[in-house]
Amino acid sequence: MEESLNIAMICYPTHGGSGVVATELGIGLARRGHKVHFISYSSPFRLRAFQSNVYFHEVDVSAYPLFKYPPYDLSLAAKIVQVAHLNHLDIVHAHYAIPHAISAYLAKQMMRQNRLKIVTTLHGTDITLVGKEPSFYEAVKFSIEESDGVTAVSGYLRDETKKEFSIARDIRKIHNFVDPERFNGKVTLCAKKNFAPEGEFLLMHTSNFRSVKRLPDTIRILARIRRKVPAKLLLVGDGPDRQAATDLARDLDVQNHVIYLGTQDYIENLLGCADLFLLPSEEESFGLAALEALSCKTPVIATRIGGLPEVIDSGVDGYLLPVGDVEAMADAALDLLGNKEKLRAFGNNGRQAAIDRFAEDKIIPQYESYYWDILHTRTNRSNGEQAEMDRKKN
């Protein structure tokens, strides 16, 4: 490995895929000898304890009465400048285009020098939802074109970004990853009998309970499965669709078989208890929750959309089915629940795929290599000029 780097990680600290990946990436890089500086409005939830080479810098947002809304993007840019000066940053890694990449760009301009490099990782909703809002479109496009390097968590997201924003520059595909040592499927802190005391099968879903996750479909799948076999559904997370799911469970008379656990920091303790993981989303740029389930030997029933086909091998470690086809999803689940050997084989296959293709020791070096590629790129031309050269080249 070359000499160590000083890297700033700009991310949302809350539960969600982008914050999880940014935090785990930072911790992994720190273990490899780099100094990693997290910059956000609060400490990321997966920074559980002291980590060598990891530092946290809190962004203070002024509540000056003139501002109707506190200008977090400006406060973040100022904090990046401060941390860069004090710690001689090499890379600012912005996770999510808005506002993180924009704030990183502003910080670089405030510093009036081109040595600091900006790498932006696109995680999904910053492109598929936020980026498509007319008021944010140009800002997202600008942040992509003006970053020194851009990565996407799946080939699907890379291609979607290029198409939606007419991007000619290179976007590096670097998949999300999992720690297979932690997500190992061993049941130590989770007792399945607490959730399924009569030996019922245990289904599980975790998300932010937004409409794109199609939470009510998990209730419909449960109801269909229960026509054939006893089953419970464990719902982890919270969000706007919880009440709709609760109402539907009552309408379908399965309310006593749905267990709500709310948001959980230690999801690996629960995944090993589940027989199947349900992910009936209508949009997934990667599917980190599915990968974590596979790593815990829990087969996944999901939709054939977005980046999920890059994670799940349908018919091998789970099943991919059309969005909204709850009957087919229930049938696929019953196919596995009714065959213990097949269920076990699917679980083992998912675990092996997680280790072989998505383990952190396979993915984190890809980011590390990309940083060096970006740092070794000549800086005697503006990003706009580089983008124009990339367009002509392609």
Backbone torsions as a table, in degrees:
resi	resn	phi	psi	omega
1	MET	NA	144.6	176.5
2	GLU	-73.3	-178.8	-178.1
3	GLU	-59.9	162.5	-176.1
4	SER	-73.7	157.7	-179.0
5	LEU	-113.8	157.6	168.8
6	ASN	-104.3	115.0	-170.8
7	ILE	-123.5	130.9	172.1
8	ALA	-98.5	132.0	174.8
9	MET	-106.8	117.9	178.5
10	ILE	-106.9	116.3	-174.2
11	CYS	-153.7	166.2	169.4
12	TYR	-78.2	136.3	-175.6
13	PRO	-86.1	-5.5	-173.3
14	THR	-85.8	174.7	177.8
15	HIS	-62.9	134.9	-178.4
16	GLY	153.2	155.4	-173.3
17	GLY	-58.8	-43.3	-175.9
18	SER	-64.7	-41.8	179.1
19	GLY	-67.7	-38.1	178.2
20	VAL	-62.3	-50.2	-177.1
21	VAL	-63.7	-44.0	179.9
22	ALA	-60.5	-43.3	-178.5
23	THR	-67.8	-47.3	-179.6
24	GLU	-65.2	-35.7	176.8
25	LEU	-64.2	-45.4	179.4
26	GLY	-60.6	-44.0	179.3
27	ILE	-63.5	-42.5	179.4
28	GLY	-63.6	-40.9	178.1
29	LEU	-66.1	-37.7	178.5
30	ALA	-63.3	-37.5	178.0
31	ARG	-66.0	-25.5	179.2
32	ARG	-88.4	8.2	172.1
33	GLY	102.5	-3.1	178.9
34	HIS	-84.1	155.1	174.0
35	LYS	-95.8	125.5	-173.5
36	VAL	-119.8	128.0	-177.3
37	HIS	-116.0	110.5	176.1
38	PHE	-83.9	131.3	179.3
39	ILE	-125.1	115.8	-179.6
40	SER	-164.2	179.5	-177.9
41	TYR	-81.8	-12.7	170.7
42	SER	-156.7	165.7	-176.5
43	SER	-68.1	131.5	178.5
44	PRO	-55.3	140.4	-171.0
45	PHE	-65.7	-21.3	179.4
46	ARG	-92.3	5.3	168.5
47	LEU	-84.6	77.9	-168.3
48	ARG	-74.7	-32.6	-174.2
49	ALA	-150.4	177.9	179.7
50	PHE	-59.5	134.6	176.5
51	GLN	-129.1	128.6	177.6
52	SER	-60.6	140.3	178.1
53	ASN	70.9	11.6	178.7
54	VAL	-114.8	132.3	-178.2
55	TYR	-131.6	147.8	177.7
56	PHE	-120.8	133.2	179.8
57	HIS	-123.9	114.8	-176.5
58	GLU	-83.0	135.9	177.4
59	VAL	-87.7	119.5	176.5
60	ASP	-89.9	124.3	-178.9
61	VAL	-105.6	120.9	-178.0
62	SER	-69.9	139.1	176.5
63	ALA	-103.8	36.8	-179.0
64	TYR	-55.4	129.8	-173.4
65	PRO	-57.0	-24.7	-179.6
66	LEU	-63.4	-30.9	-176.6
67	PHE	-86.4	125.2	174.2
68	LYS	-67.9	-39.5	175.7
69	TYR	-125.2	132.6	179.6
70	PRO	-57.4	132.6	-176.8
71	PRO	-80.6	77.9	-175.7
72	TYR	-60.4	-38.5	-177.0
73	ASP	-62.2	-36.8	178.1
74	LEU	-72.5	-41.5	177.7
75	SER	-62.0	-40.1	178.7
76	LEU	-64.1	-44.1	179.0
77	ALA	-60.5	-43.0	179.4
78	ALA	-63.9	-38.9	179.2
79	LYS	-67.9	-38.3	177.1
80	ILE	-60.1	-44.1	178.8
81	VAL	-60.2	-45.5	-179.4
82	GLN	-60.8	-48.5	-179.2
83	VAL	-65.6	-37.5	-179.9
84	ALA	-63.2	-43.6	-180.0
85	HIS	-66.0	-42.8	-174.8
86	LEU	-75.9	-26.0	-172.2
87	ASN	-122.1	7.7	176.3
88	HIS	52.0	55.3	-178.0
89	LEU	-60.5	142.7	173.4
90	ASP	-99.0	-41.0	-174.4
91	ILE	-130.5	135.4	165.1
92	VAL	-109.4	114.4	-178.2
93	HIS	-102.2	106.6	-178.1
94	ALA	-93.9	120.5	177.1
95	HIS	-100.8	108.5	-175.9
96	TYR	100.8	130.4	-175.0
97	ALA	-68.9	-43.5	-176.7
98	ILE	-114.7	125.5	-3.5
99	PRO	-95.4	2.5	-165.7
100	HIS	-62.8	-46.7	-179.1
101	ALA	-67.2	-37.5	177.8
102	ILE	-64.0	-43.6	178.7
103	SER	-64.1	-38.5	177.8
104	ALA	-64.0	-42.1	177.6
105	TYR	-61.5	-45.0	179.3
106	LEU	-62.0	-40.8	178.8
107	ALA	-61.5	-41.7	179.6
108	LYS	-63.4	-39.8	178.1
109	GLN	-68.2	-36.4	178.1
110	MET	-64.1	-31.2	-179.2
111	MET	-81.2	-14.7	175.9
112	ARG	56.0	41.3	175.1
113	GLN	-153.6	155.7	-173.6
114	ASN	-106.0	5.9	-178.0
115	ARG	-66.8	-40.9	-179.2
116	LEU	-67.6	131.1	-177.9
117	LYS	-107.6	141.7	178.9
118	ILE	-109.7	123.3	172.9
119	VAL	-113.6	127.7	179.7
120	THR	-113.5	128.4	174.4
121	THR	-106.5	126.0	177.5
122	LEU	-91.6	127.9	-174.0
123	HIS	-107.2	-19.3	177.8
124	GLY	145.5	-79.2	-175.3
125	THR	-66.8	-20.6	174.0
126	ASP	-65.2	-19.5	177.4
127	ILE	-105.4	-51.8	-171.0
128	THR	-75.8	-24.6	179.7
129	LEU	-117.3	-66.8	-177.1
130	VAL	-60.4	-44.7	-175.3
131	GLY	-64.2	-24.1	-179.1
132	LYS	-86.1	-8.0	174.5
133	GLU	-68.7	127.8	-177.8
134	PRO	-54.0	-34.4	-177.5
135	SER	-72.6	-17.8	-178.7
136	PHE	-110.7	-11.6	-171.4
137	TYR	-53.4	-53.4	-176.3
138	GLU	-65.6	-34.1	178.9
139	ALA	-66.7	-41.6	178.3
140	VAL	-64.9	-46.0	178.9
141	LYS	-59.1	-43.9	179.4
142	PHE	-61.5	-44.0	-177.2
143	SER	-64.6	-34.0	178.1
144	ILE	-70.0	-46.5	-175.6
145	GLU	-70.8	-27.9	-176.6
146	GLU	-96.4	-3.3	174.0
147	SER	-74.6	150.2	178.0
148	ASP	-74.4	-27.9	176.6
149	GLY	-149.4	148.1	-179.7
150	VAL	-135.1	134.8	174.6
151	THR	-124.1	157.6	174.3
152	ALA	-131.2	148.2	-172.3
153	VAL	-80.6	-3.4	176.2
154	SER	-156.1	160.6	175.0
155	GLY	-65.0	-35.9	177.1
156	TYR	-57.9	-48.8	-177.2
157	LEU	-66.8	-39.2	176.2
158	ARG	-57.6	-50.2	-177.3
159	ASP	-67.3	-38.7	178.9
160	GLU	-64.1	-39.7	179.4
161	THR	-64.6	-46.6	179.7
162	LYS	-59.6	-40.9	-177.9
163	LYS	-71.4	-48.4	-174.4
164	GLU	-68.0	-32.4	-174.8
165	PHE	-112.4	9.2	179.9
166	SER	51.1	51.7	-178.2
167	ILE	-92.0	126.1	178.7
168	ALA	-97.8	-24.0	-175.3
169	ARG	-67.9	164.5	178.5
170	ASP	-70.9	136.8	170.4
171	ILE	-123.7	119.7	-175.2
172	ARG	-82.7	128.1	174.3
173	LYS	-82.9	118.7	173.0
174	ILE	-133.6	111.3	-175.0
175	HIS	-64.9	156.7	168.6
176	ASN	-64.7	168.0	-173.1
177	PHE	-142.2	172.7	-179.6
178	VAL	-141.3	151.3	173.2
179	ASP	-91.8	101.4	-175.4
180	PRO	-68.9	-15.1	176.2
181	GLU	-73.5	-39.3	179.3
182	ARG	-82.5	-44.3	176.7
183	PHE	-90.8	75.6	-172.6
184	ASN	-111.2	-2.5	177.6
185	GLY	79.8	-0.7	179.8
186	LYS	-76.6	127.2	-177.6
187	VAL	-91.6	105.7	179.3
188	THR	-119.6	-48.6	-177.5
189	LEU	-97.4	-5.8	-177.9
190	CYS	-113.6	122.3	177.3
191	ALA	-104.5	112.2	-177.0
192	LYS	-59.0	-32.6	-177.4
193	LYS	-64.9	-21.4	176.8
194	ASN	-68.5	-27.9	-179.9
195	PHE	-99.1	-32.0	-177.6
196	ALA	-130.0	72.7	-172.8
197	PRO	-65.8	-20.6	-179.5
198	GLU	-99.5	16.1	179.3
199	GLY	79.2	18.7	178.9
200	GLU	-64.0	155.6	170.5
201	PHE	-68.8	146.9	-177.4
202	LEU	-116.7	116.0	174.6
203	LEU	-97.0	154.2	-177.3
204	MET	-143.0	145.1	173.6
205	HIS	-143.0	138.9	174.0
206	THR	-136.0	136.1	178.9
207	SER	-172.7	-171.1	175.6
208	ASN	-91.9	8.4	174.8
209	PHE	57.3	33.0	175.2
210	ARG	-93.0	164.8	-171.8
211	SER	-58.2	-32.1	-178.4
212	VAL	-64.8	-21.0	179.6
213	LYS	-84.3	-12.7	177.3
214	ARG	53.8	51.2	-179.5
215	LEU	-55.3	-41.9	178.5
216	PRO	-56.8	-28.3	177.8
217	ASP	-62.4	-31.9	178.3
218	THR	-66.0	-34.2	177.1
219	ILE	-67.5	-43.0	179.5
220	ARG	-63.7	-39.8	178.1
221	ILE	-62.6	-45.3	178.1
222	LEU	-57.3	-46.8	-178.1
223	ALA	-60.0	-40.8	179.0
224	ARG	-68.4	-40.9	179.4
225	ILE	-63.1	-39.2	-176.4
226	ARG	-68.9	-12.8	173.8
227	ARG	-68.4	-22.2	-175.5
228	LYS	-112.2	-39.9	-176.7
229	VAL	-140.8	153.9	176.4
230	PRO	-70.9	136.2	-177.4
231	ALA	-155.4	153.7	174.2
232	LYS	-122.5	156.5	178.0
233	LEU	-122.1	122.6	178.4
234	LEU	-100.4	117.3	-179.8
235	LEU	-108.7	121.1	-177.5
236	VAL	-116.4	124.5	-178.5
237	GLY	128.6	-169.8	178.0
238	ASP	-162.2	164.0	-179.2
239	GLY	158.8	-175.6	-171.3
240	PRO	-65.1	-22.7	-176.5
241	ASP	-92.2	6.0	-178.4
242	ARG	-62.9	-43.1	-177.7
243	GLN	-65.4	-39.4	177.8
244	ALA	-61.3	-39.9	178.6
245	ALA	-66.9	-39.9	178.9
246	THR	-62.8	-44.6	179.3
247	ASP	-63.4	-42.2	-179.5
248	LEU	-65.6	-40.2	178.6
249	ALA	-60.2	-38.4	177.4
250	ARG	-68.0	-42.6	-179.8
251	ASP	-62.6	-35.1	-178.6
252	LEU	-91.8	3.1	177.2
253	ASP	60.9	39.1	174.8
254	VAL	-121.7	15.8	-175.1
255	GLN	-59.7	-28.5	-179.6
256	ASN	-82.2	0.4	-178.1
257	HIS	-117.0	10.7	177.4
258	VAL	-113.9	127.4	-177.3
259	ILE	-116.6	120.8	179.3
260	TYR	-99.5	123.8	-179.7
261	LEU	-107.1	-7.4	-176.9
262	GLY	71.7	-168.2	-178.6
263	THR	-74.5	134.3	-178.4
264	GLN	-127.6	131.6	179.1
265	ASP	-77.8	-31.9	-172.2
266	TYR	-107.9	64.4	-173.2
267	ILE	-63.8	-25.1	-179.5
268	GLU	-63.2	-24.6	179.3
269	ASN	-72.2	-19.3	-176.9
270	LEU	-99.9	-33.4	-174.2
271	LEU	-60.0	-34.6	-179.5
272	GLY	-69.1	-16.9	179.0
273	CYS	-81.6	-22.3	-172.5
274	ALA	-83.0	146.6	173.9
275	ASP	-83.6	-37.1	179.7
276	LEU	-142.4	150.2	175.7
277	PHE	-112.0	131.5	-178.6
278	LEU	-106.4	128.9	178.0
279	LEU	-140.2	79.0	-174.8
280	PRO	-89.1	33.2	-173.4
281	SER	-61.6	156.9	172.3
282	GLU	-98.1	-5.8	176.4
283	GLU	-154.5	124.3	174.0
284	GLU	-145.7	116.9	-179.8
285	SER	-74.8	-25.8	174.8
286	PHE	-140.4	-64.7	-177.1
287	GLY	106.1	55.3	-178.2
288	LEU	-61.1	-38.2	179.0
289	ALA	-60.6	-38.4	177.6
290	ALA	-65.1	-42.4	179.5
291	LEU	-62.4	-43.5	179.7
292	GLU	-63.8	-36.1	176.1
293	ALA	-65.3	-46.1	179.6
294	LEU	-58.9	-40.9	-179.7
295	SER	-62.6	-25.9	179.0
296	CYS	-93.7	16.5	178.4
297	LYS	65.7	28.1	178.2
298	THR	-108.2	108.5	179.6
299	PRO	-59.4	153.7	-173.6
300	VAL	-119.2	131.2	170.2
301	ILE	-103.6	114.8	-172.0
302	ALA	-142.3	-176.9	-179.6
303	THR	-100.0	150.0	-179.8
304	ARG	-86.5	74.4	-178.7
305	ILE	-140.5	160.9	171.8
306	GLY	52.8	-131.0	-178.0
307	GLY	-90.6	-0.2	-176.5
308	LEU	-60.5	-37.0	176.7
309	PRO	-63.7	-16.6	175.9
310	GLU	-81.2	-13.7	-177.3
311	VAL	-106.5	-45.6	-173.6
312	ILE	-103.4	129.4	175.9
313	ASP	-96.1	97.5	-173.2
314	SER	-60.4	129.3	-177.5
315	GLY	89.1	-2.4	-179.2
316	VAL	-120.2	-50.3	178.1
317	ASP	-127.7	8.8	178.2
318	GLY	174.1	-167.7	177.4
319	TYR	-134.6	139.8	175.1
320	LEU	-113.1	128.6	-173.6
321	LEU	-137.1	165.0	-177.5
322	PRO	-63.0	147.6	177.4
323	VAL	-58.1	131.1	175.8
324	GLY	85.7	-7.2	-178.5
325	ASP	-85.8	74.4	-175.9
326	VAL	-68.1	-28.6	178.1
327	GLU	-63.8	-45.0	179.0
328	ALA	-67.0	-37.0	178.9
329	MET	-65.9	-42.4	177.9
330	ALA	-64.1	-42.0	178.8
331	ASP	-62.6	-40.6	178.5
332	ALA	-64.4	-41.2	177.7
333	ALA	-62.6	-44.2	179.5
334	LEU	-64.3	-34.0	177.0
335	ASP	-58.6	-39.7	179.8
336	LEU	-80.9	-42.9	-177.9
337	LEU	-65.4	-25.8	-179.5
338	GLY	-87.0	1.6	-177.8
339	ASN	-139.4	95.5	-174.2
340	LYS	-59.7	-39.5	-179.2
341	GLU	-66.1	-40.8	178.7
342	LYS	-67.6	-41.3	177.8
343	LEU	-59.9	-43.1	179.3
344	ARG	-67.0	-40.5	179.8
345	ALA	-64.6	-43.6	177.5
346	PHE	-60.4	-41.8	179.4
347	GLY	-62.1	-44.2	178.8
348	ASN	-65.8	-38.5	178.8
349	ASN	-63.9	-41.8	178.7
350	GLY	-63.9	-41.8	178.0
351	ARG	-60.9	-43.9	-179.4
352	GLN	-65.9	-39.3	178.2
353	ALA	-64.1	-39.6	178.9
354	ALA	-62.3	-40.6	-179.5
355	ILE	-71.6	-44.4	-173.8
356	ASP	-75.3	-34.4	-170.6
357	ARG	-114.0	-27.9	-169.9
358	PHE	-126.7	10.2	178.7
359	ALA	-66.3	148.1	-175.7
360	GLU	-60.5	-29.7	179.8
361	ASP	-74.3	-9.5	173.5
362	LYS	-93.1	-33.4	-172.0
363	ILE	-94.6	-43.0	-176.3
364	ILE	-58.3	-40.5	175.7
365	PRO	-60.0	-25.6	176.6
366	GLN	-66.6	-40.5	174.7
367	TYR	-65.0	-44.4	-179.2
368	GLU	-58.8	-45.1	178.0
369	SER	-63.9	-38.0	-179.7
370	TYR	-65.9	-40.0	176.3
371	TYR	-55.3	-47.3	-178.3
372	TRP	-66.0	-37.4	175.6
373	ASP	-58.4	-45.0	-179.0
374	ILE	-67.6	-42.1	-179.3
375	LEU	-66.4	-29.1	-179.2
376	HIS	-88.1	-4.5	176.5
377	THR	-71.1	137.0	-179.3
378	ARG	-61.6	142.7	-175.6
379	THR	-113.9	21.9	-177.2
380	ASN	-91.2	17.2	173.5
381	ARG	-139.1	153.2	179.6
382	SER	-72.2	161.8	177.4
383	ASN	-61.9	-36.7	178.5
384	GLY	-62.4	-41.3	177.5
385	GLU	-65.8	-40.0	178.9
386	GLN	-63.4	-42.7	179.4
387	ALA	-60.7	-40.2	179.8
388	GLU	-65.4	-38.4	177.1
389	MET	-65.5	-39.6	178.0
390	ASP	-63.2	-39.8	179.7
391	ARG	-63.7	-42.8	179.4
392	LYS	-66.4	-35.3	-179.7
393	LYS	-66.3	-36.4	-178.0
394	ASN	-88.1	NA	NA
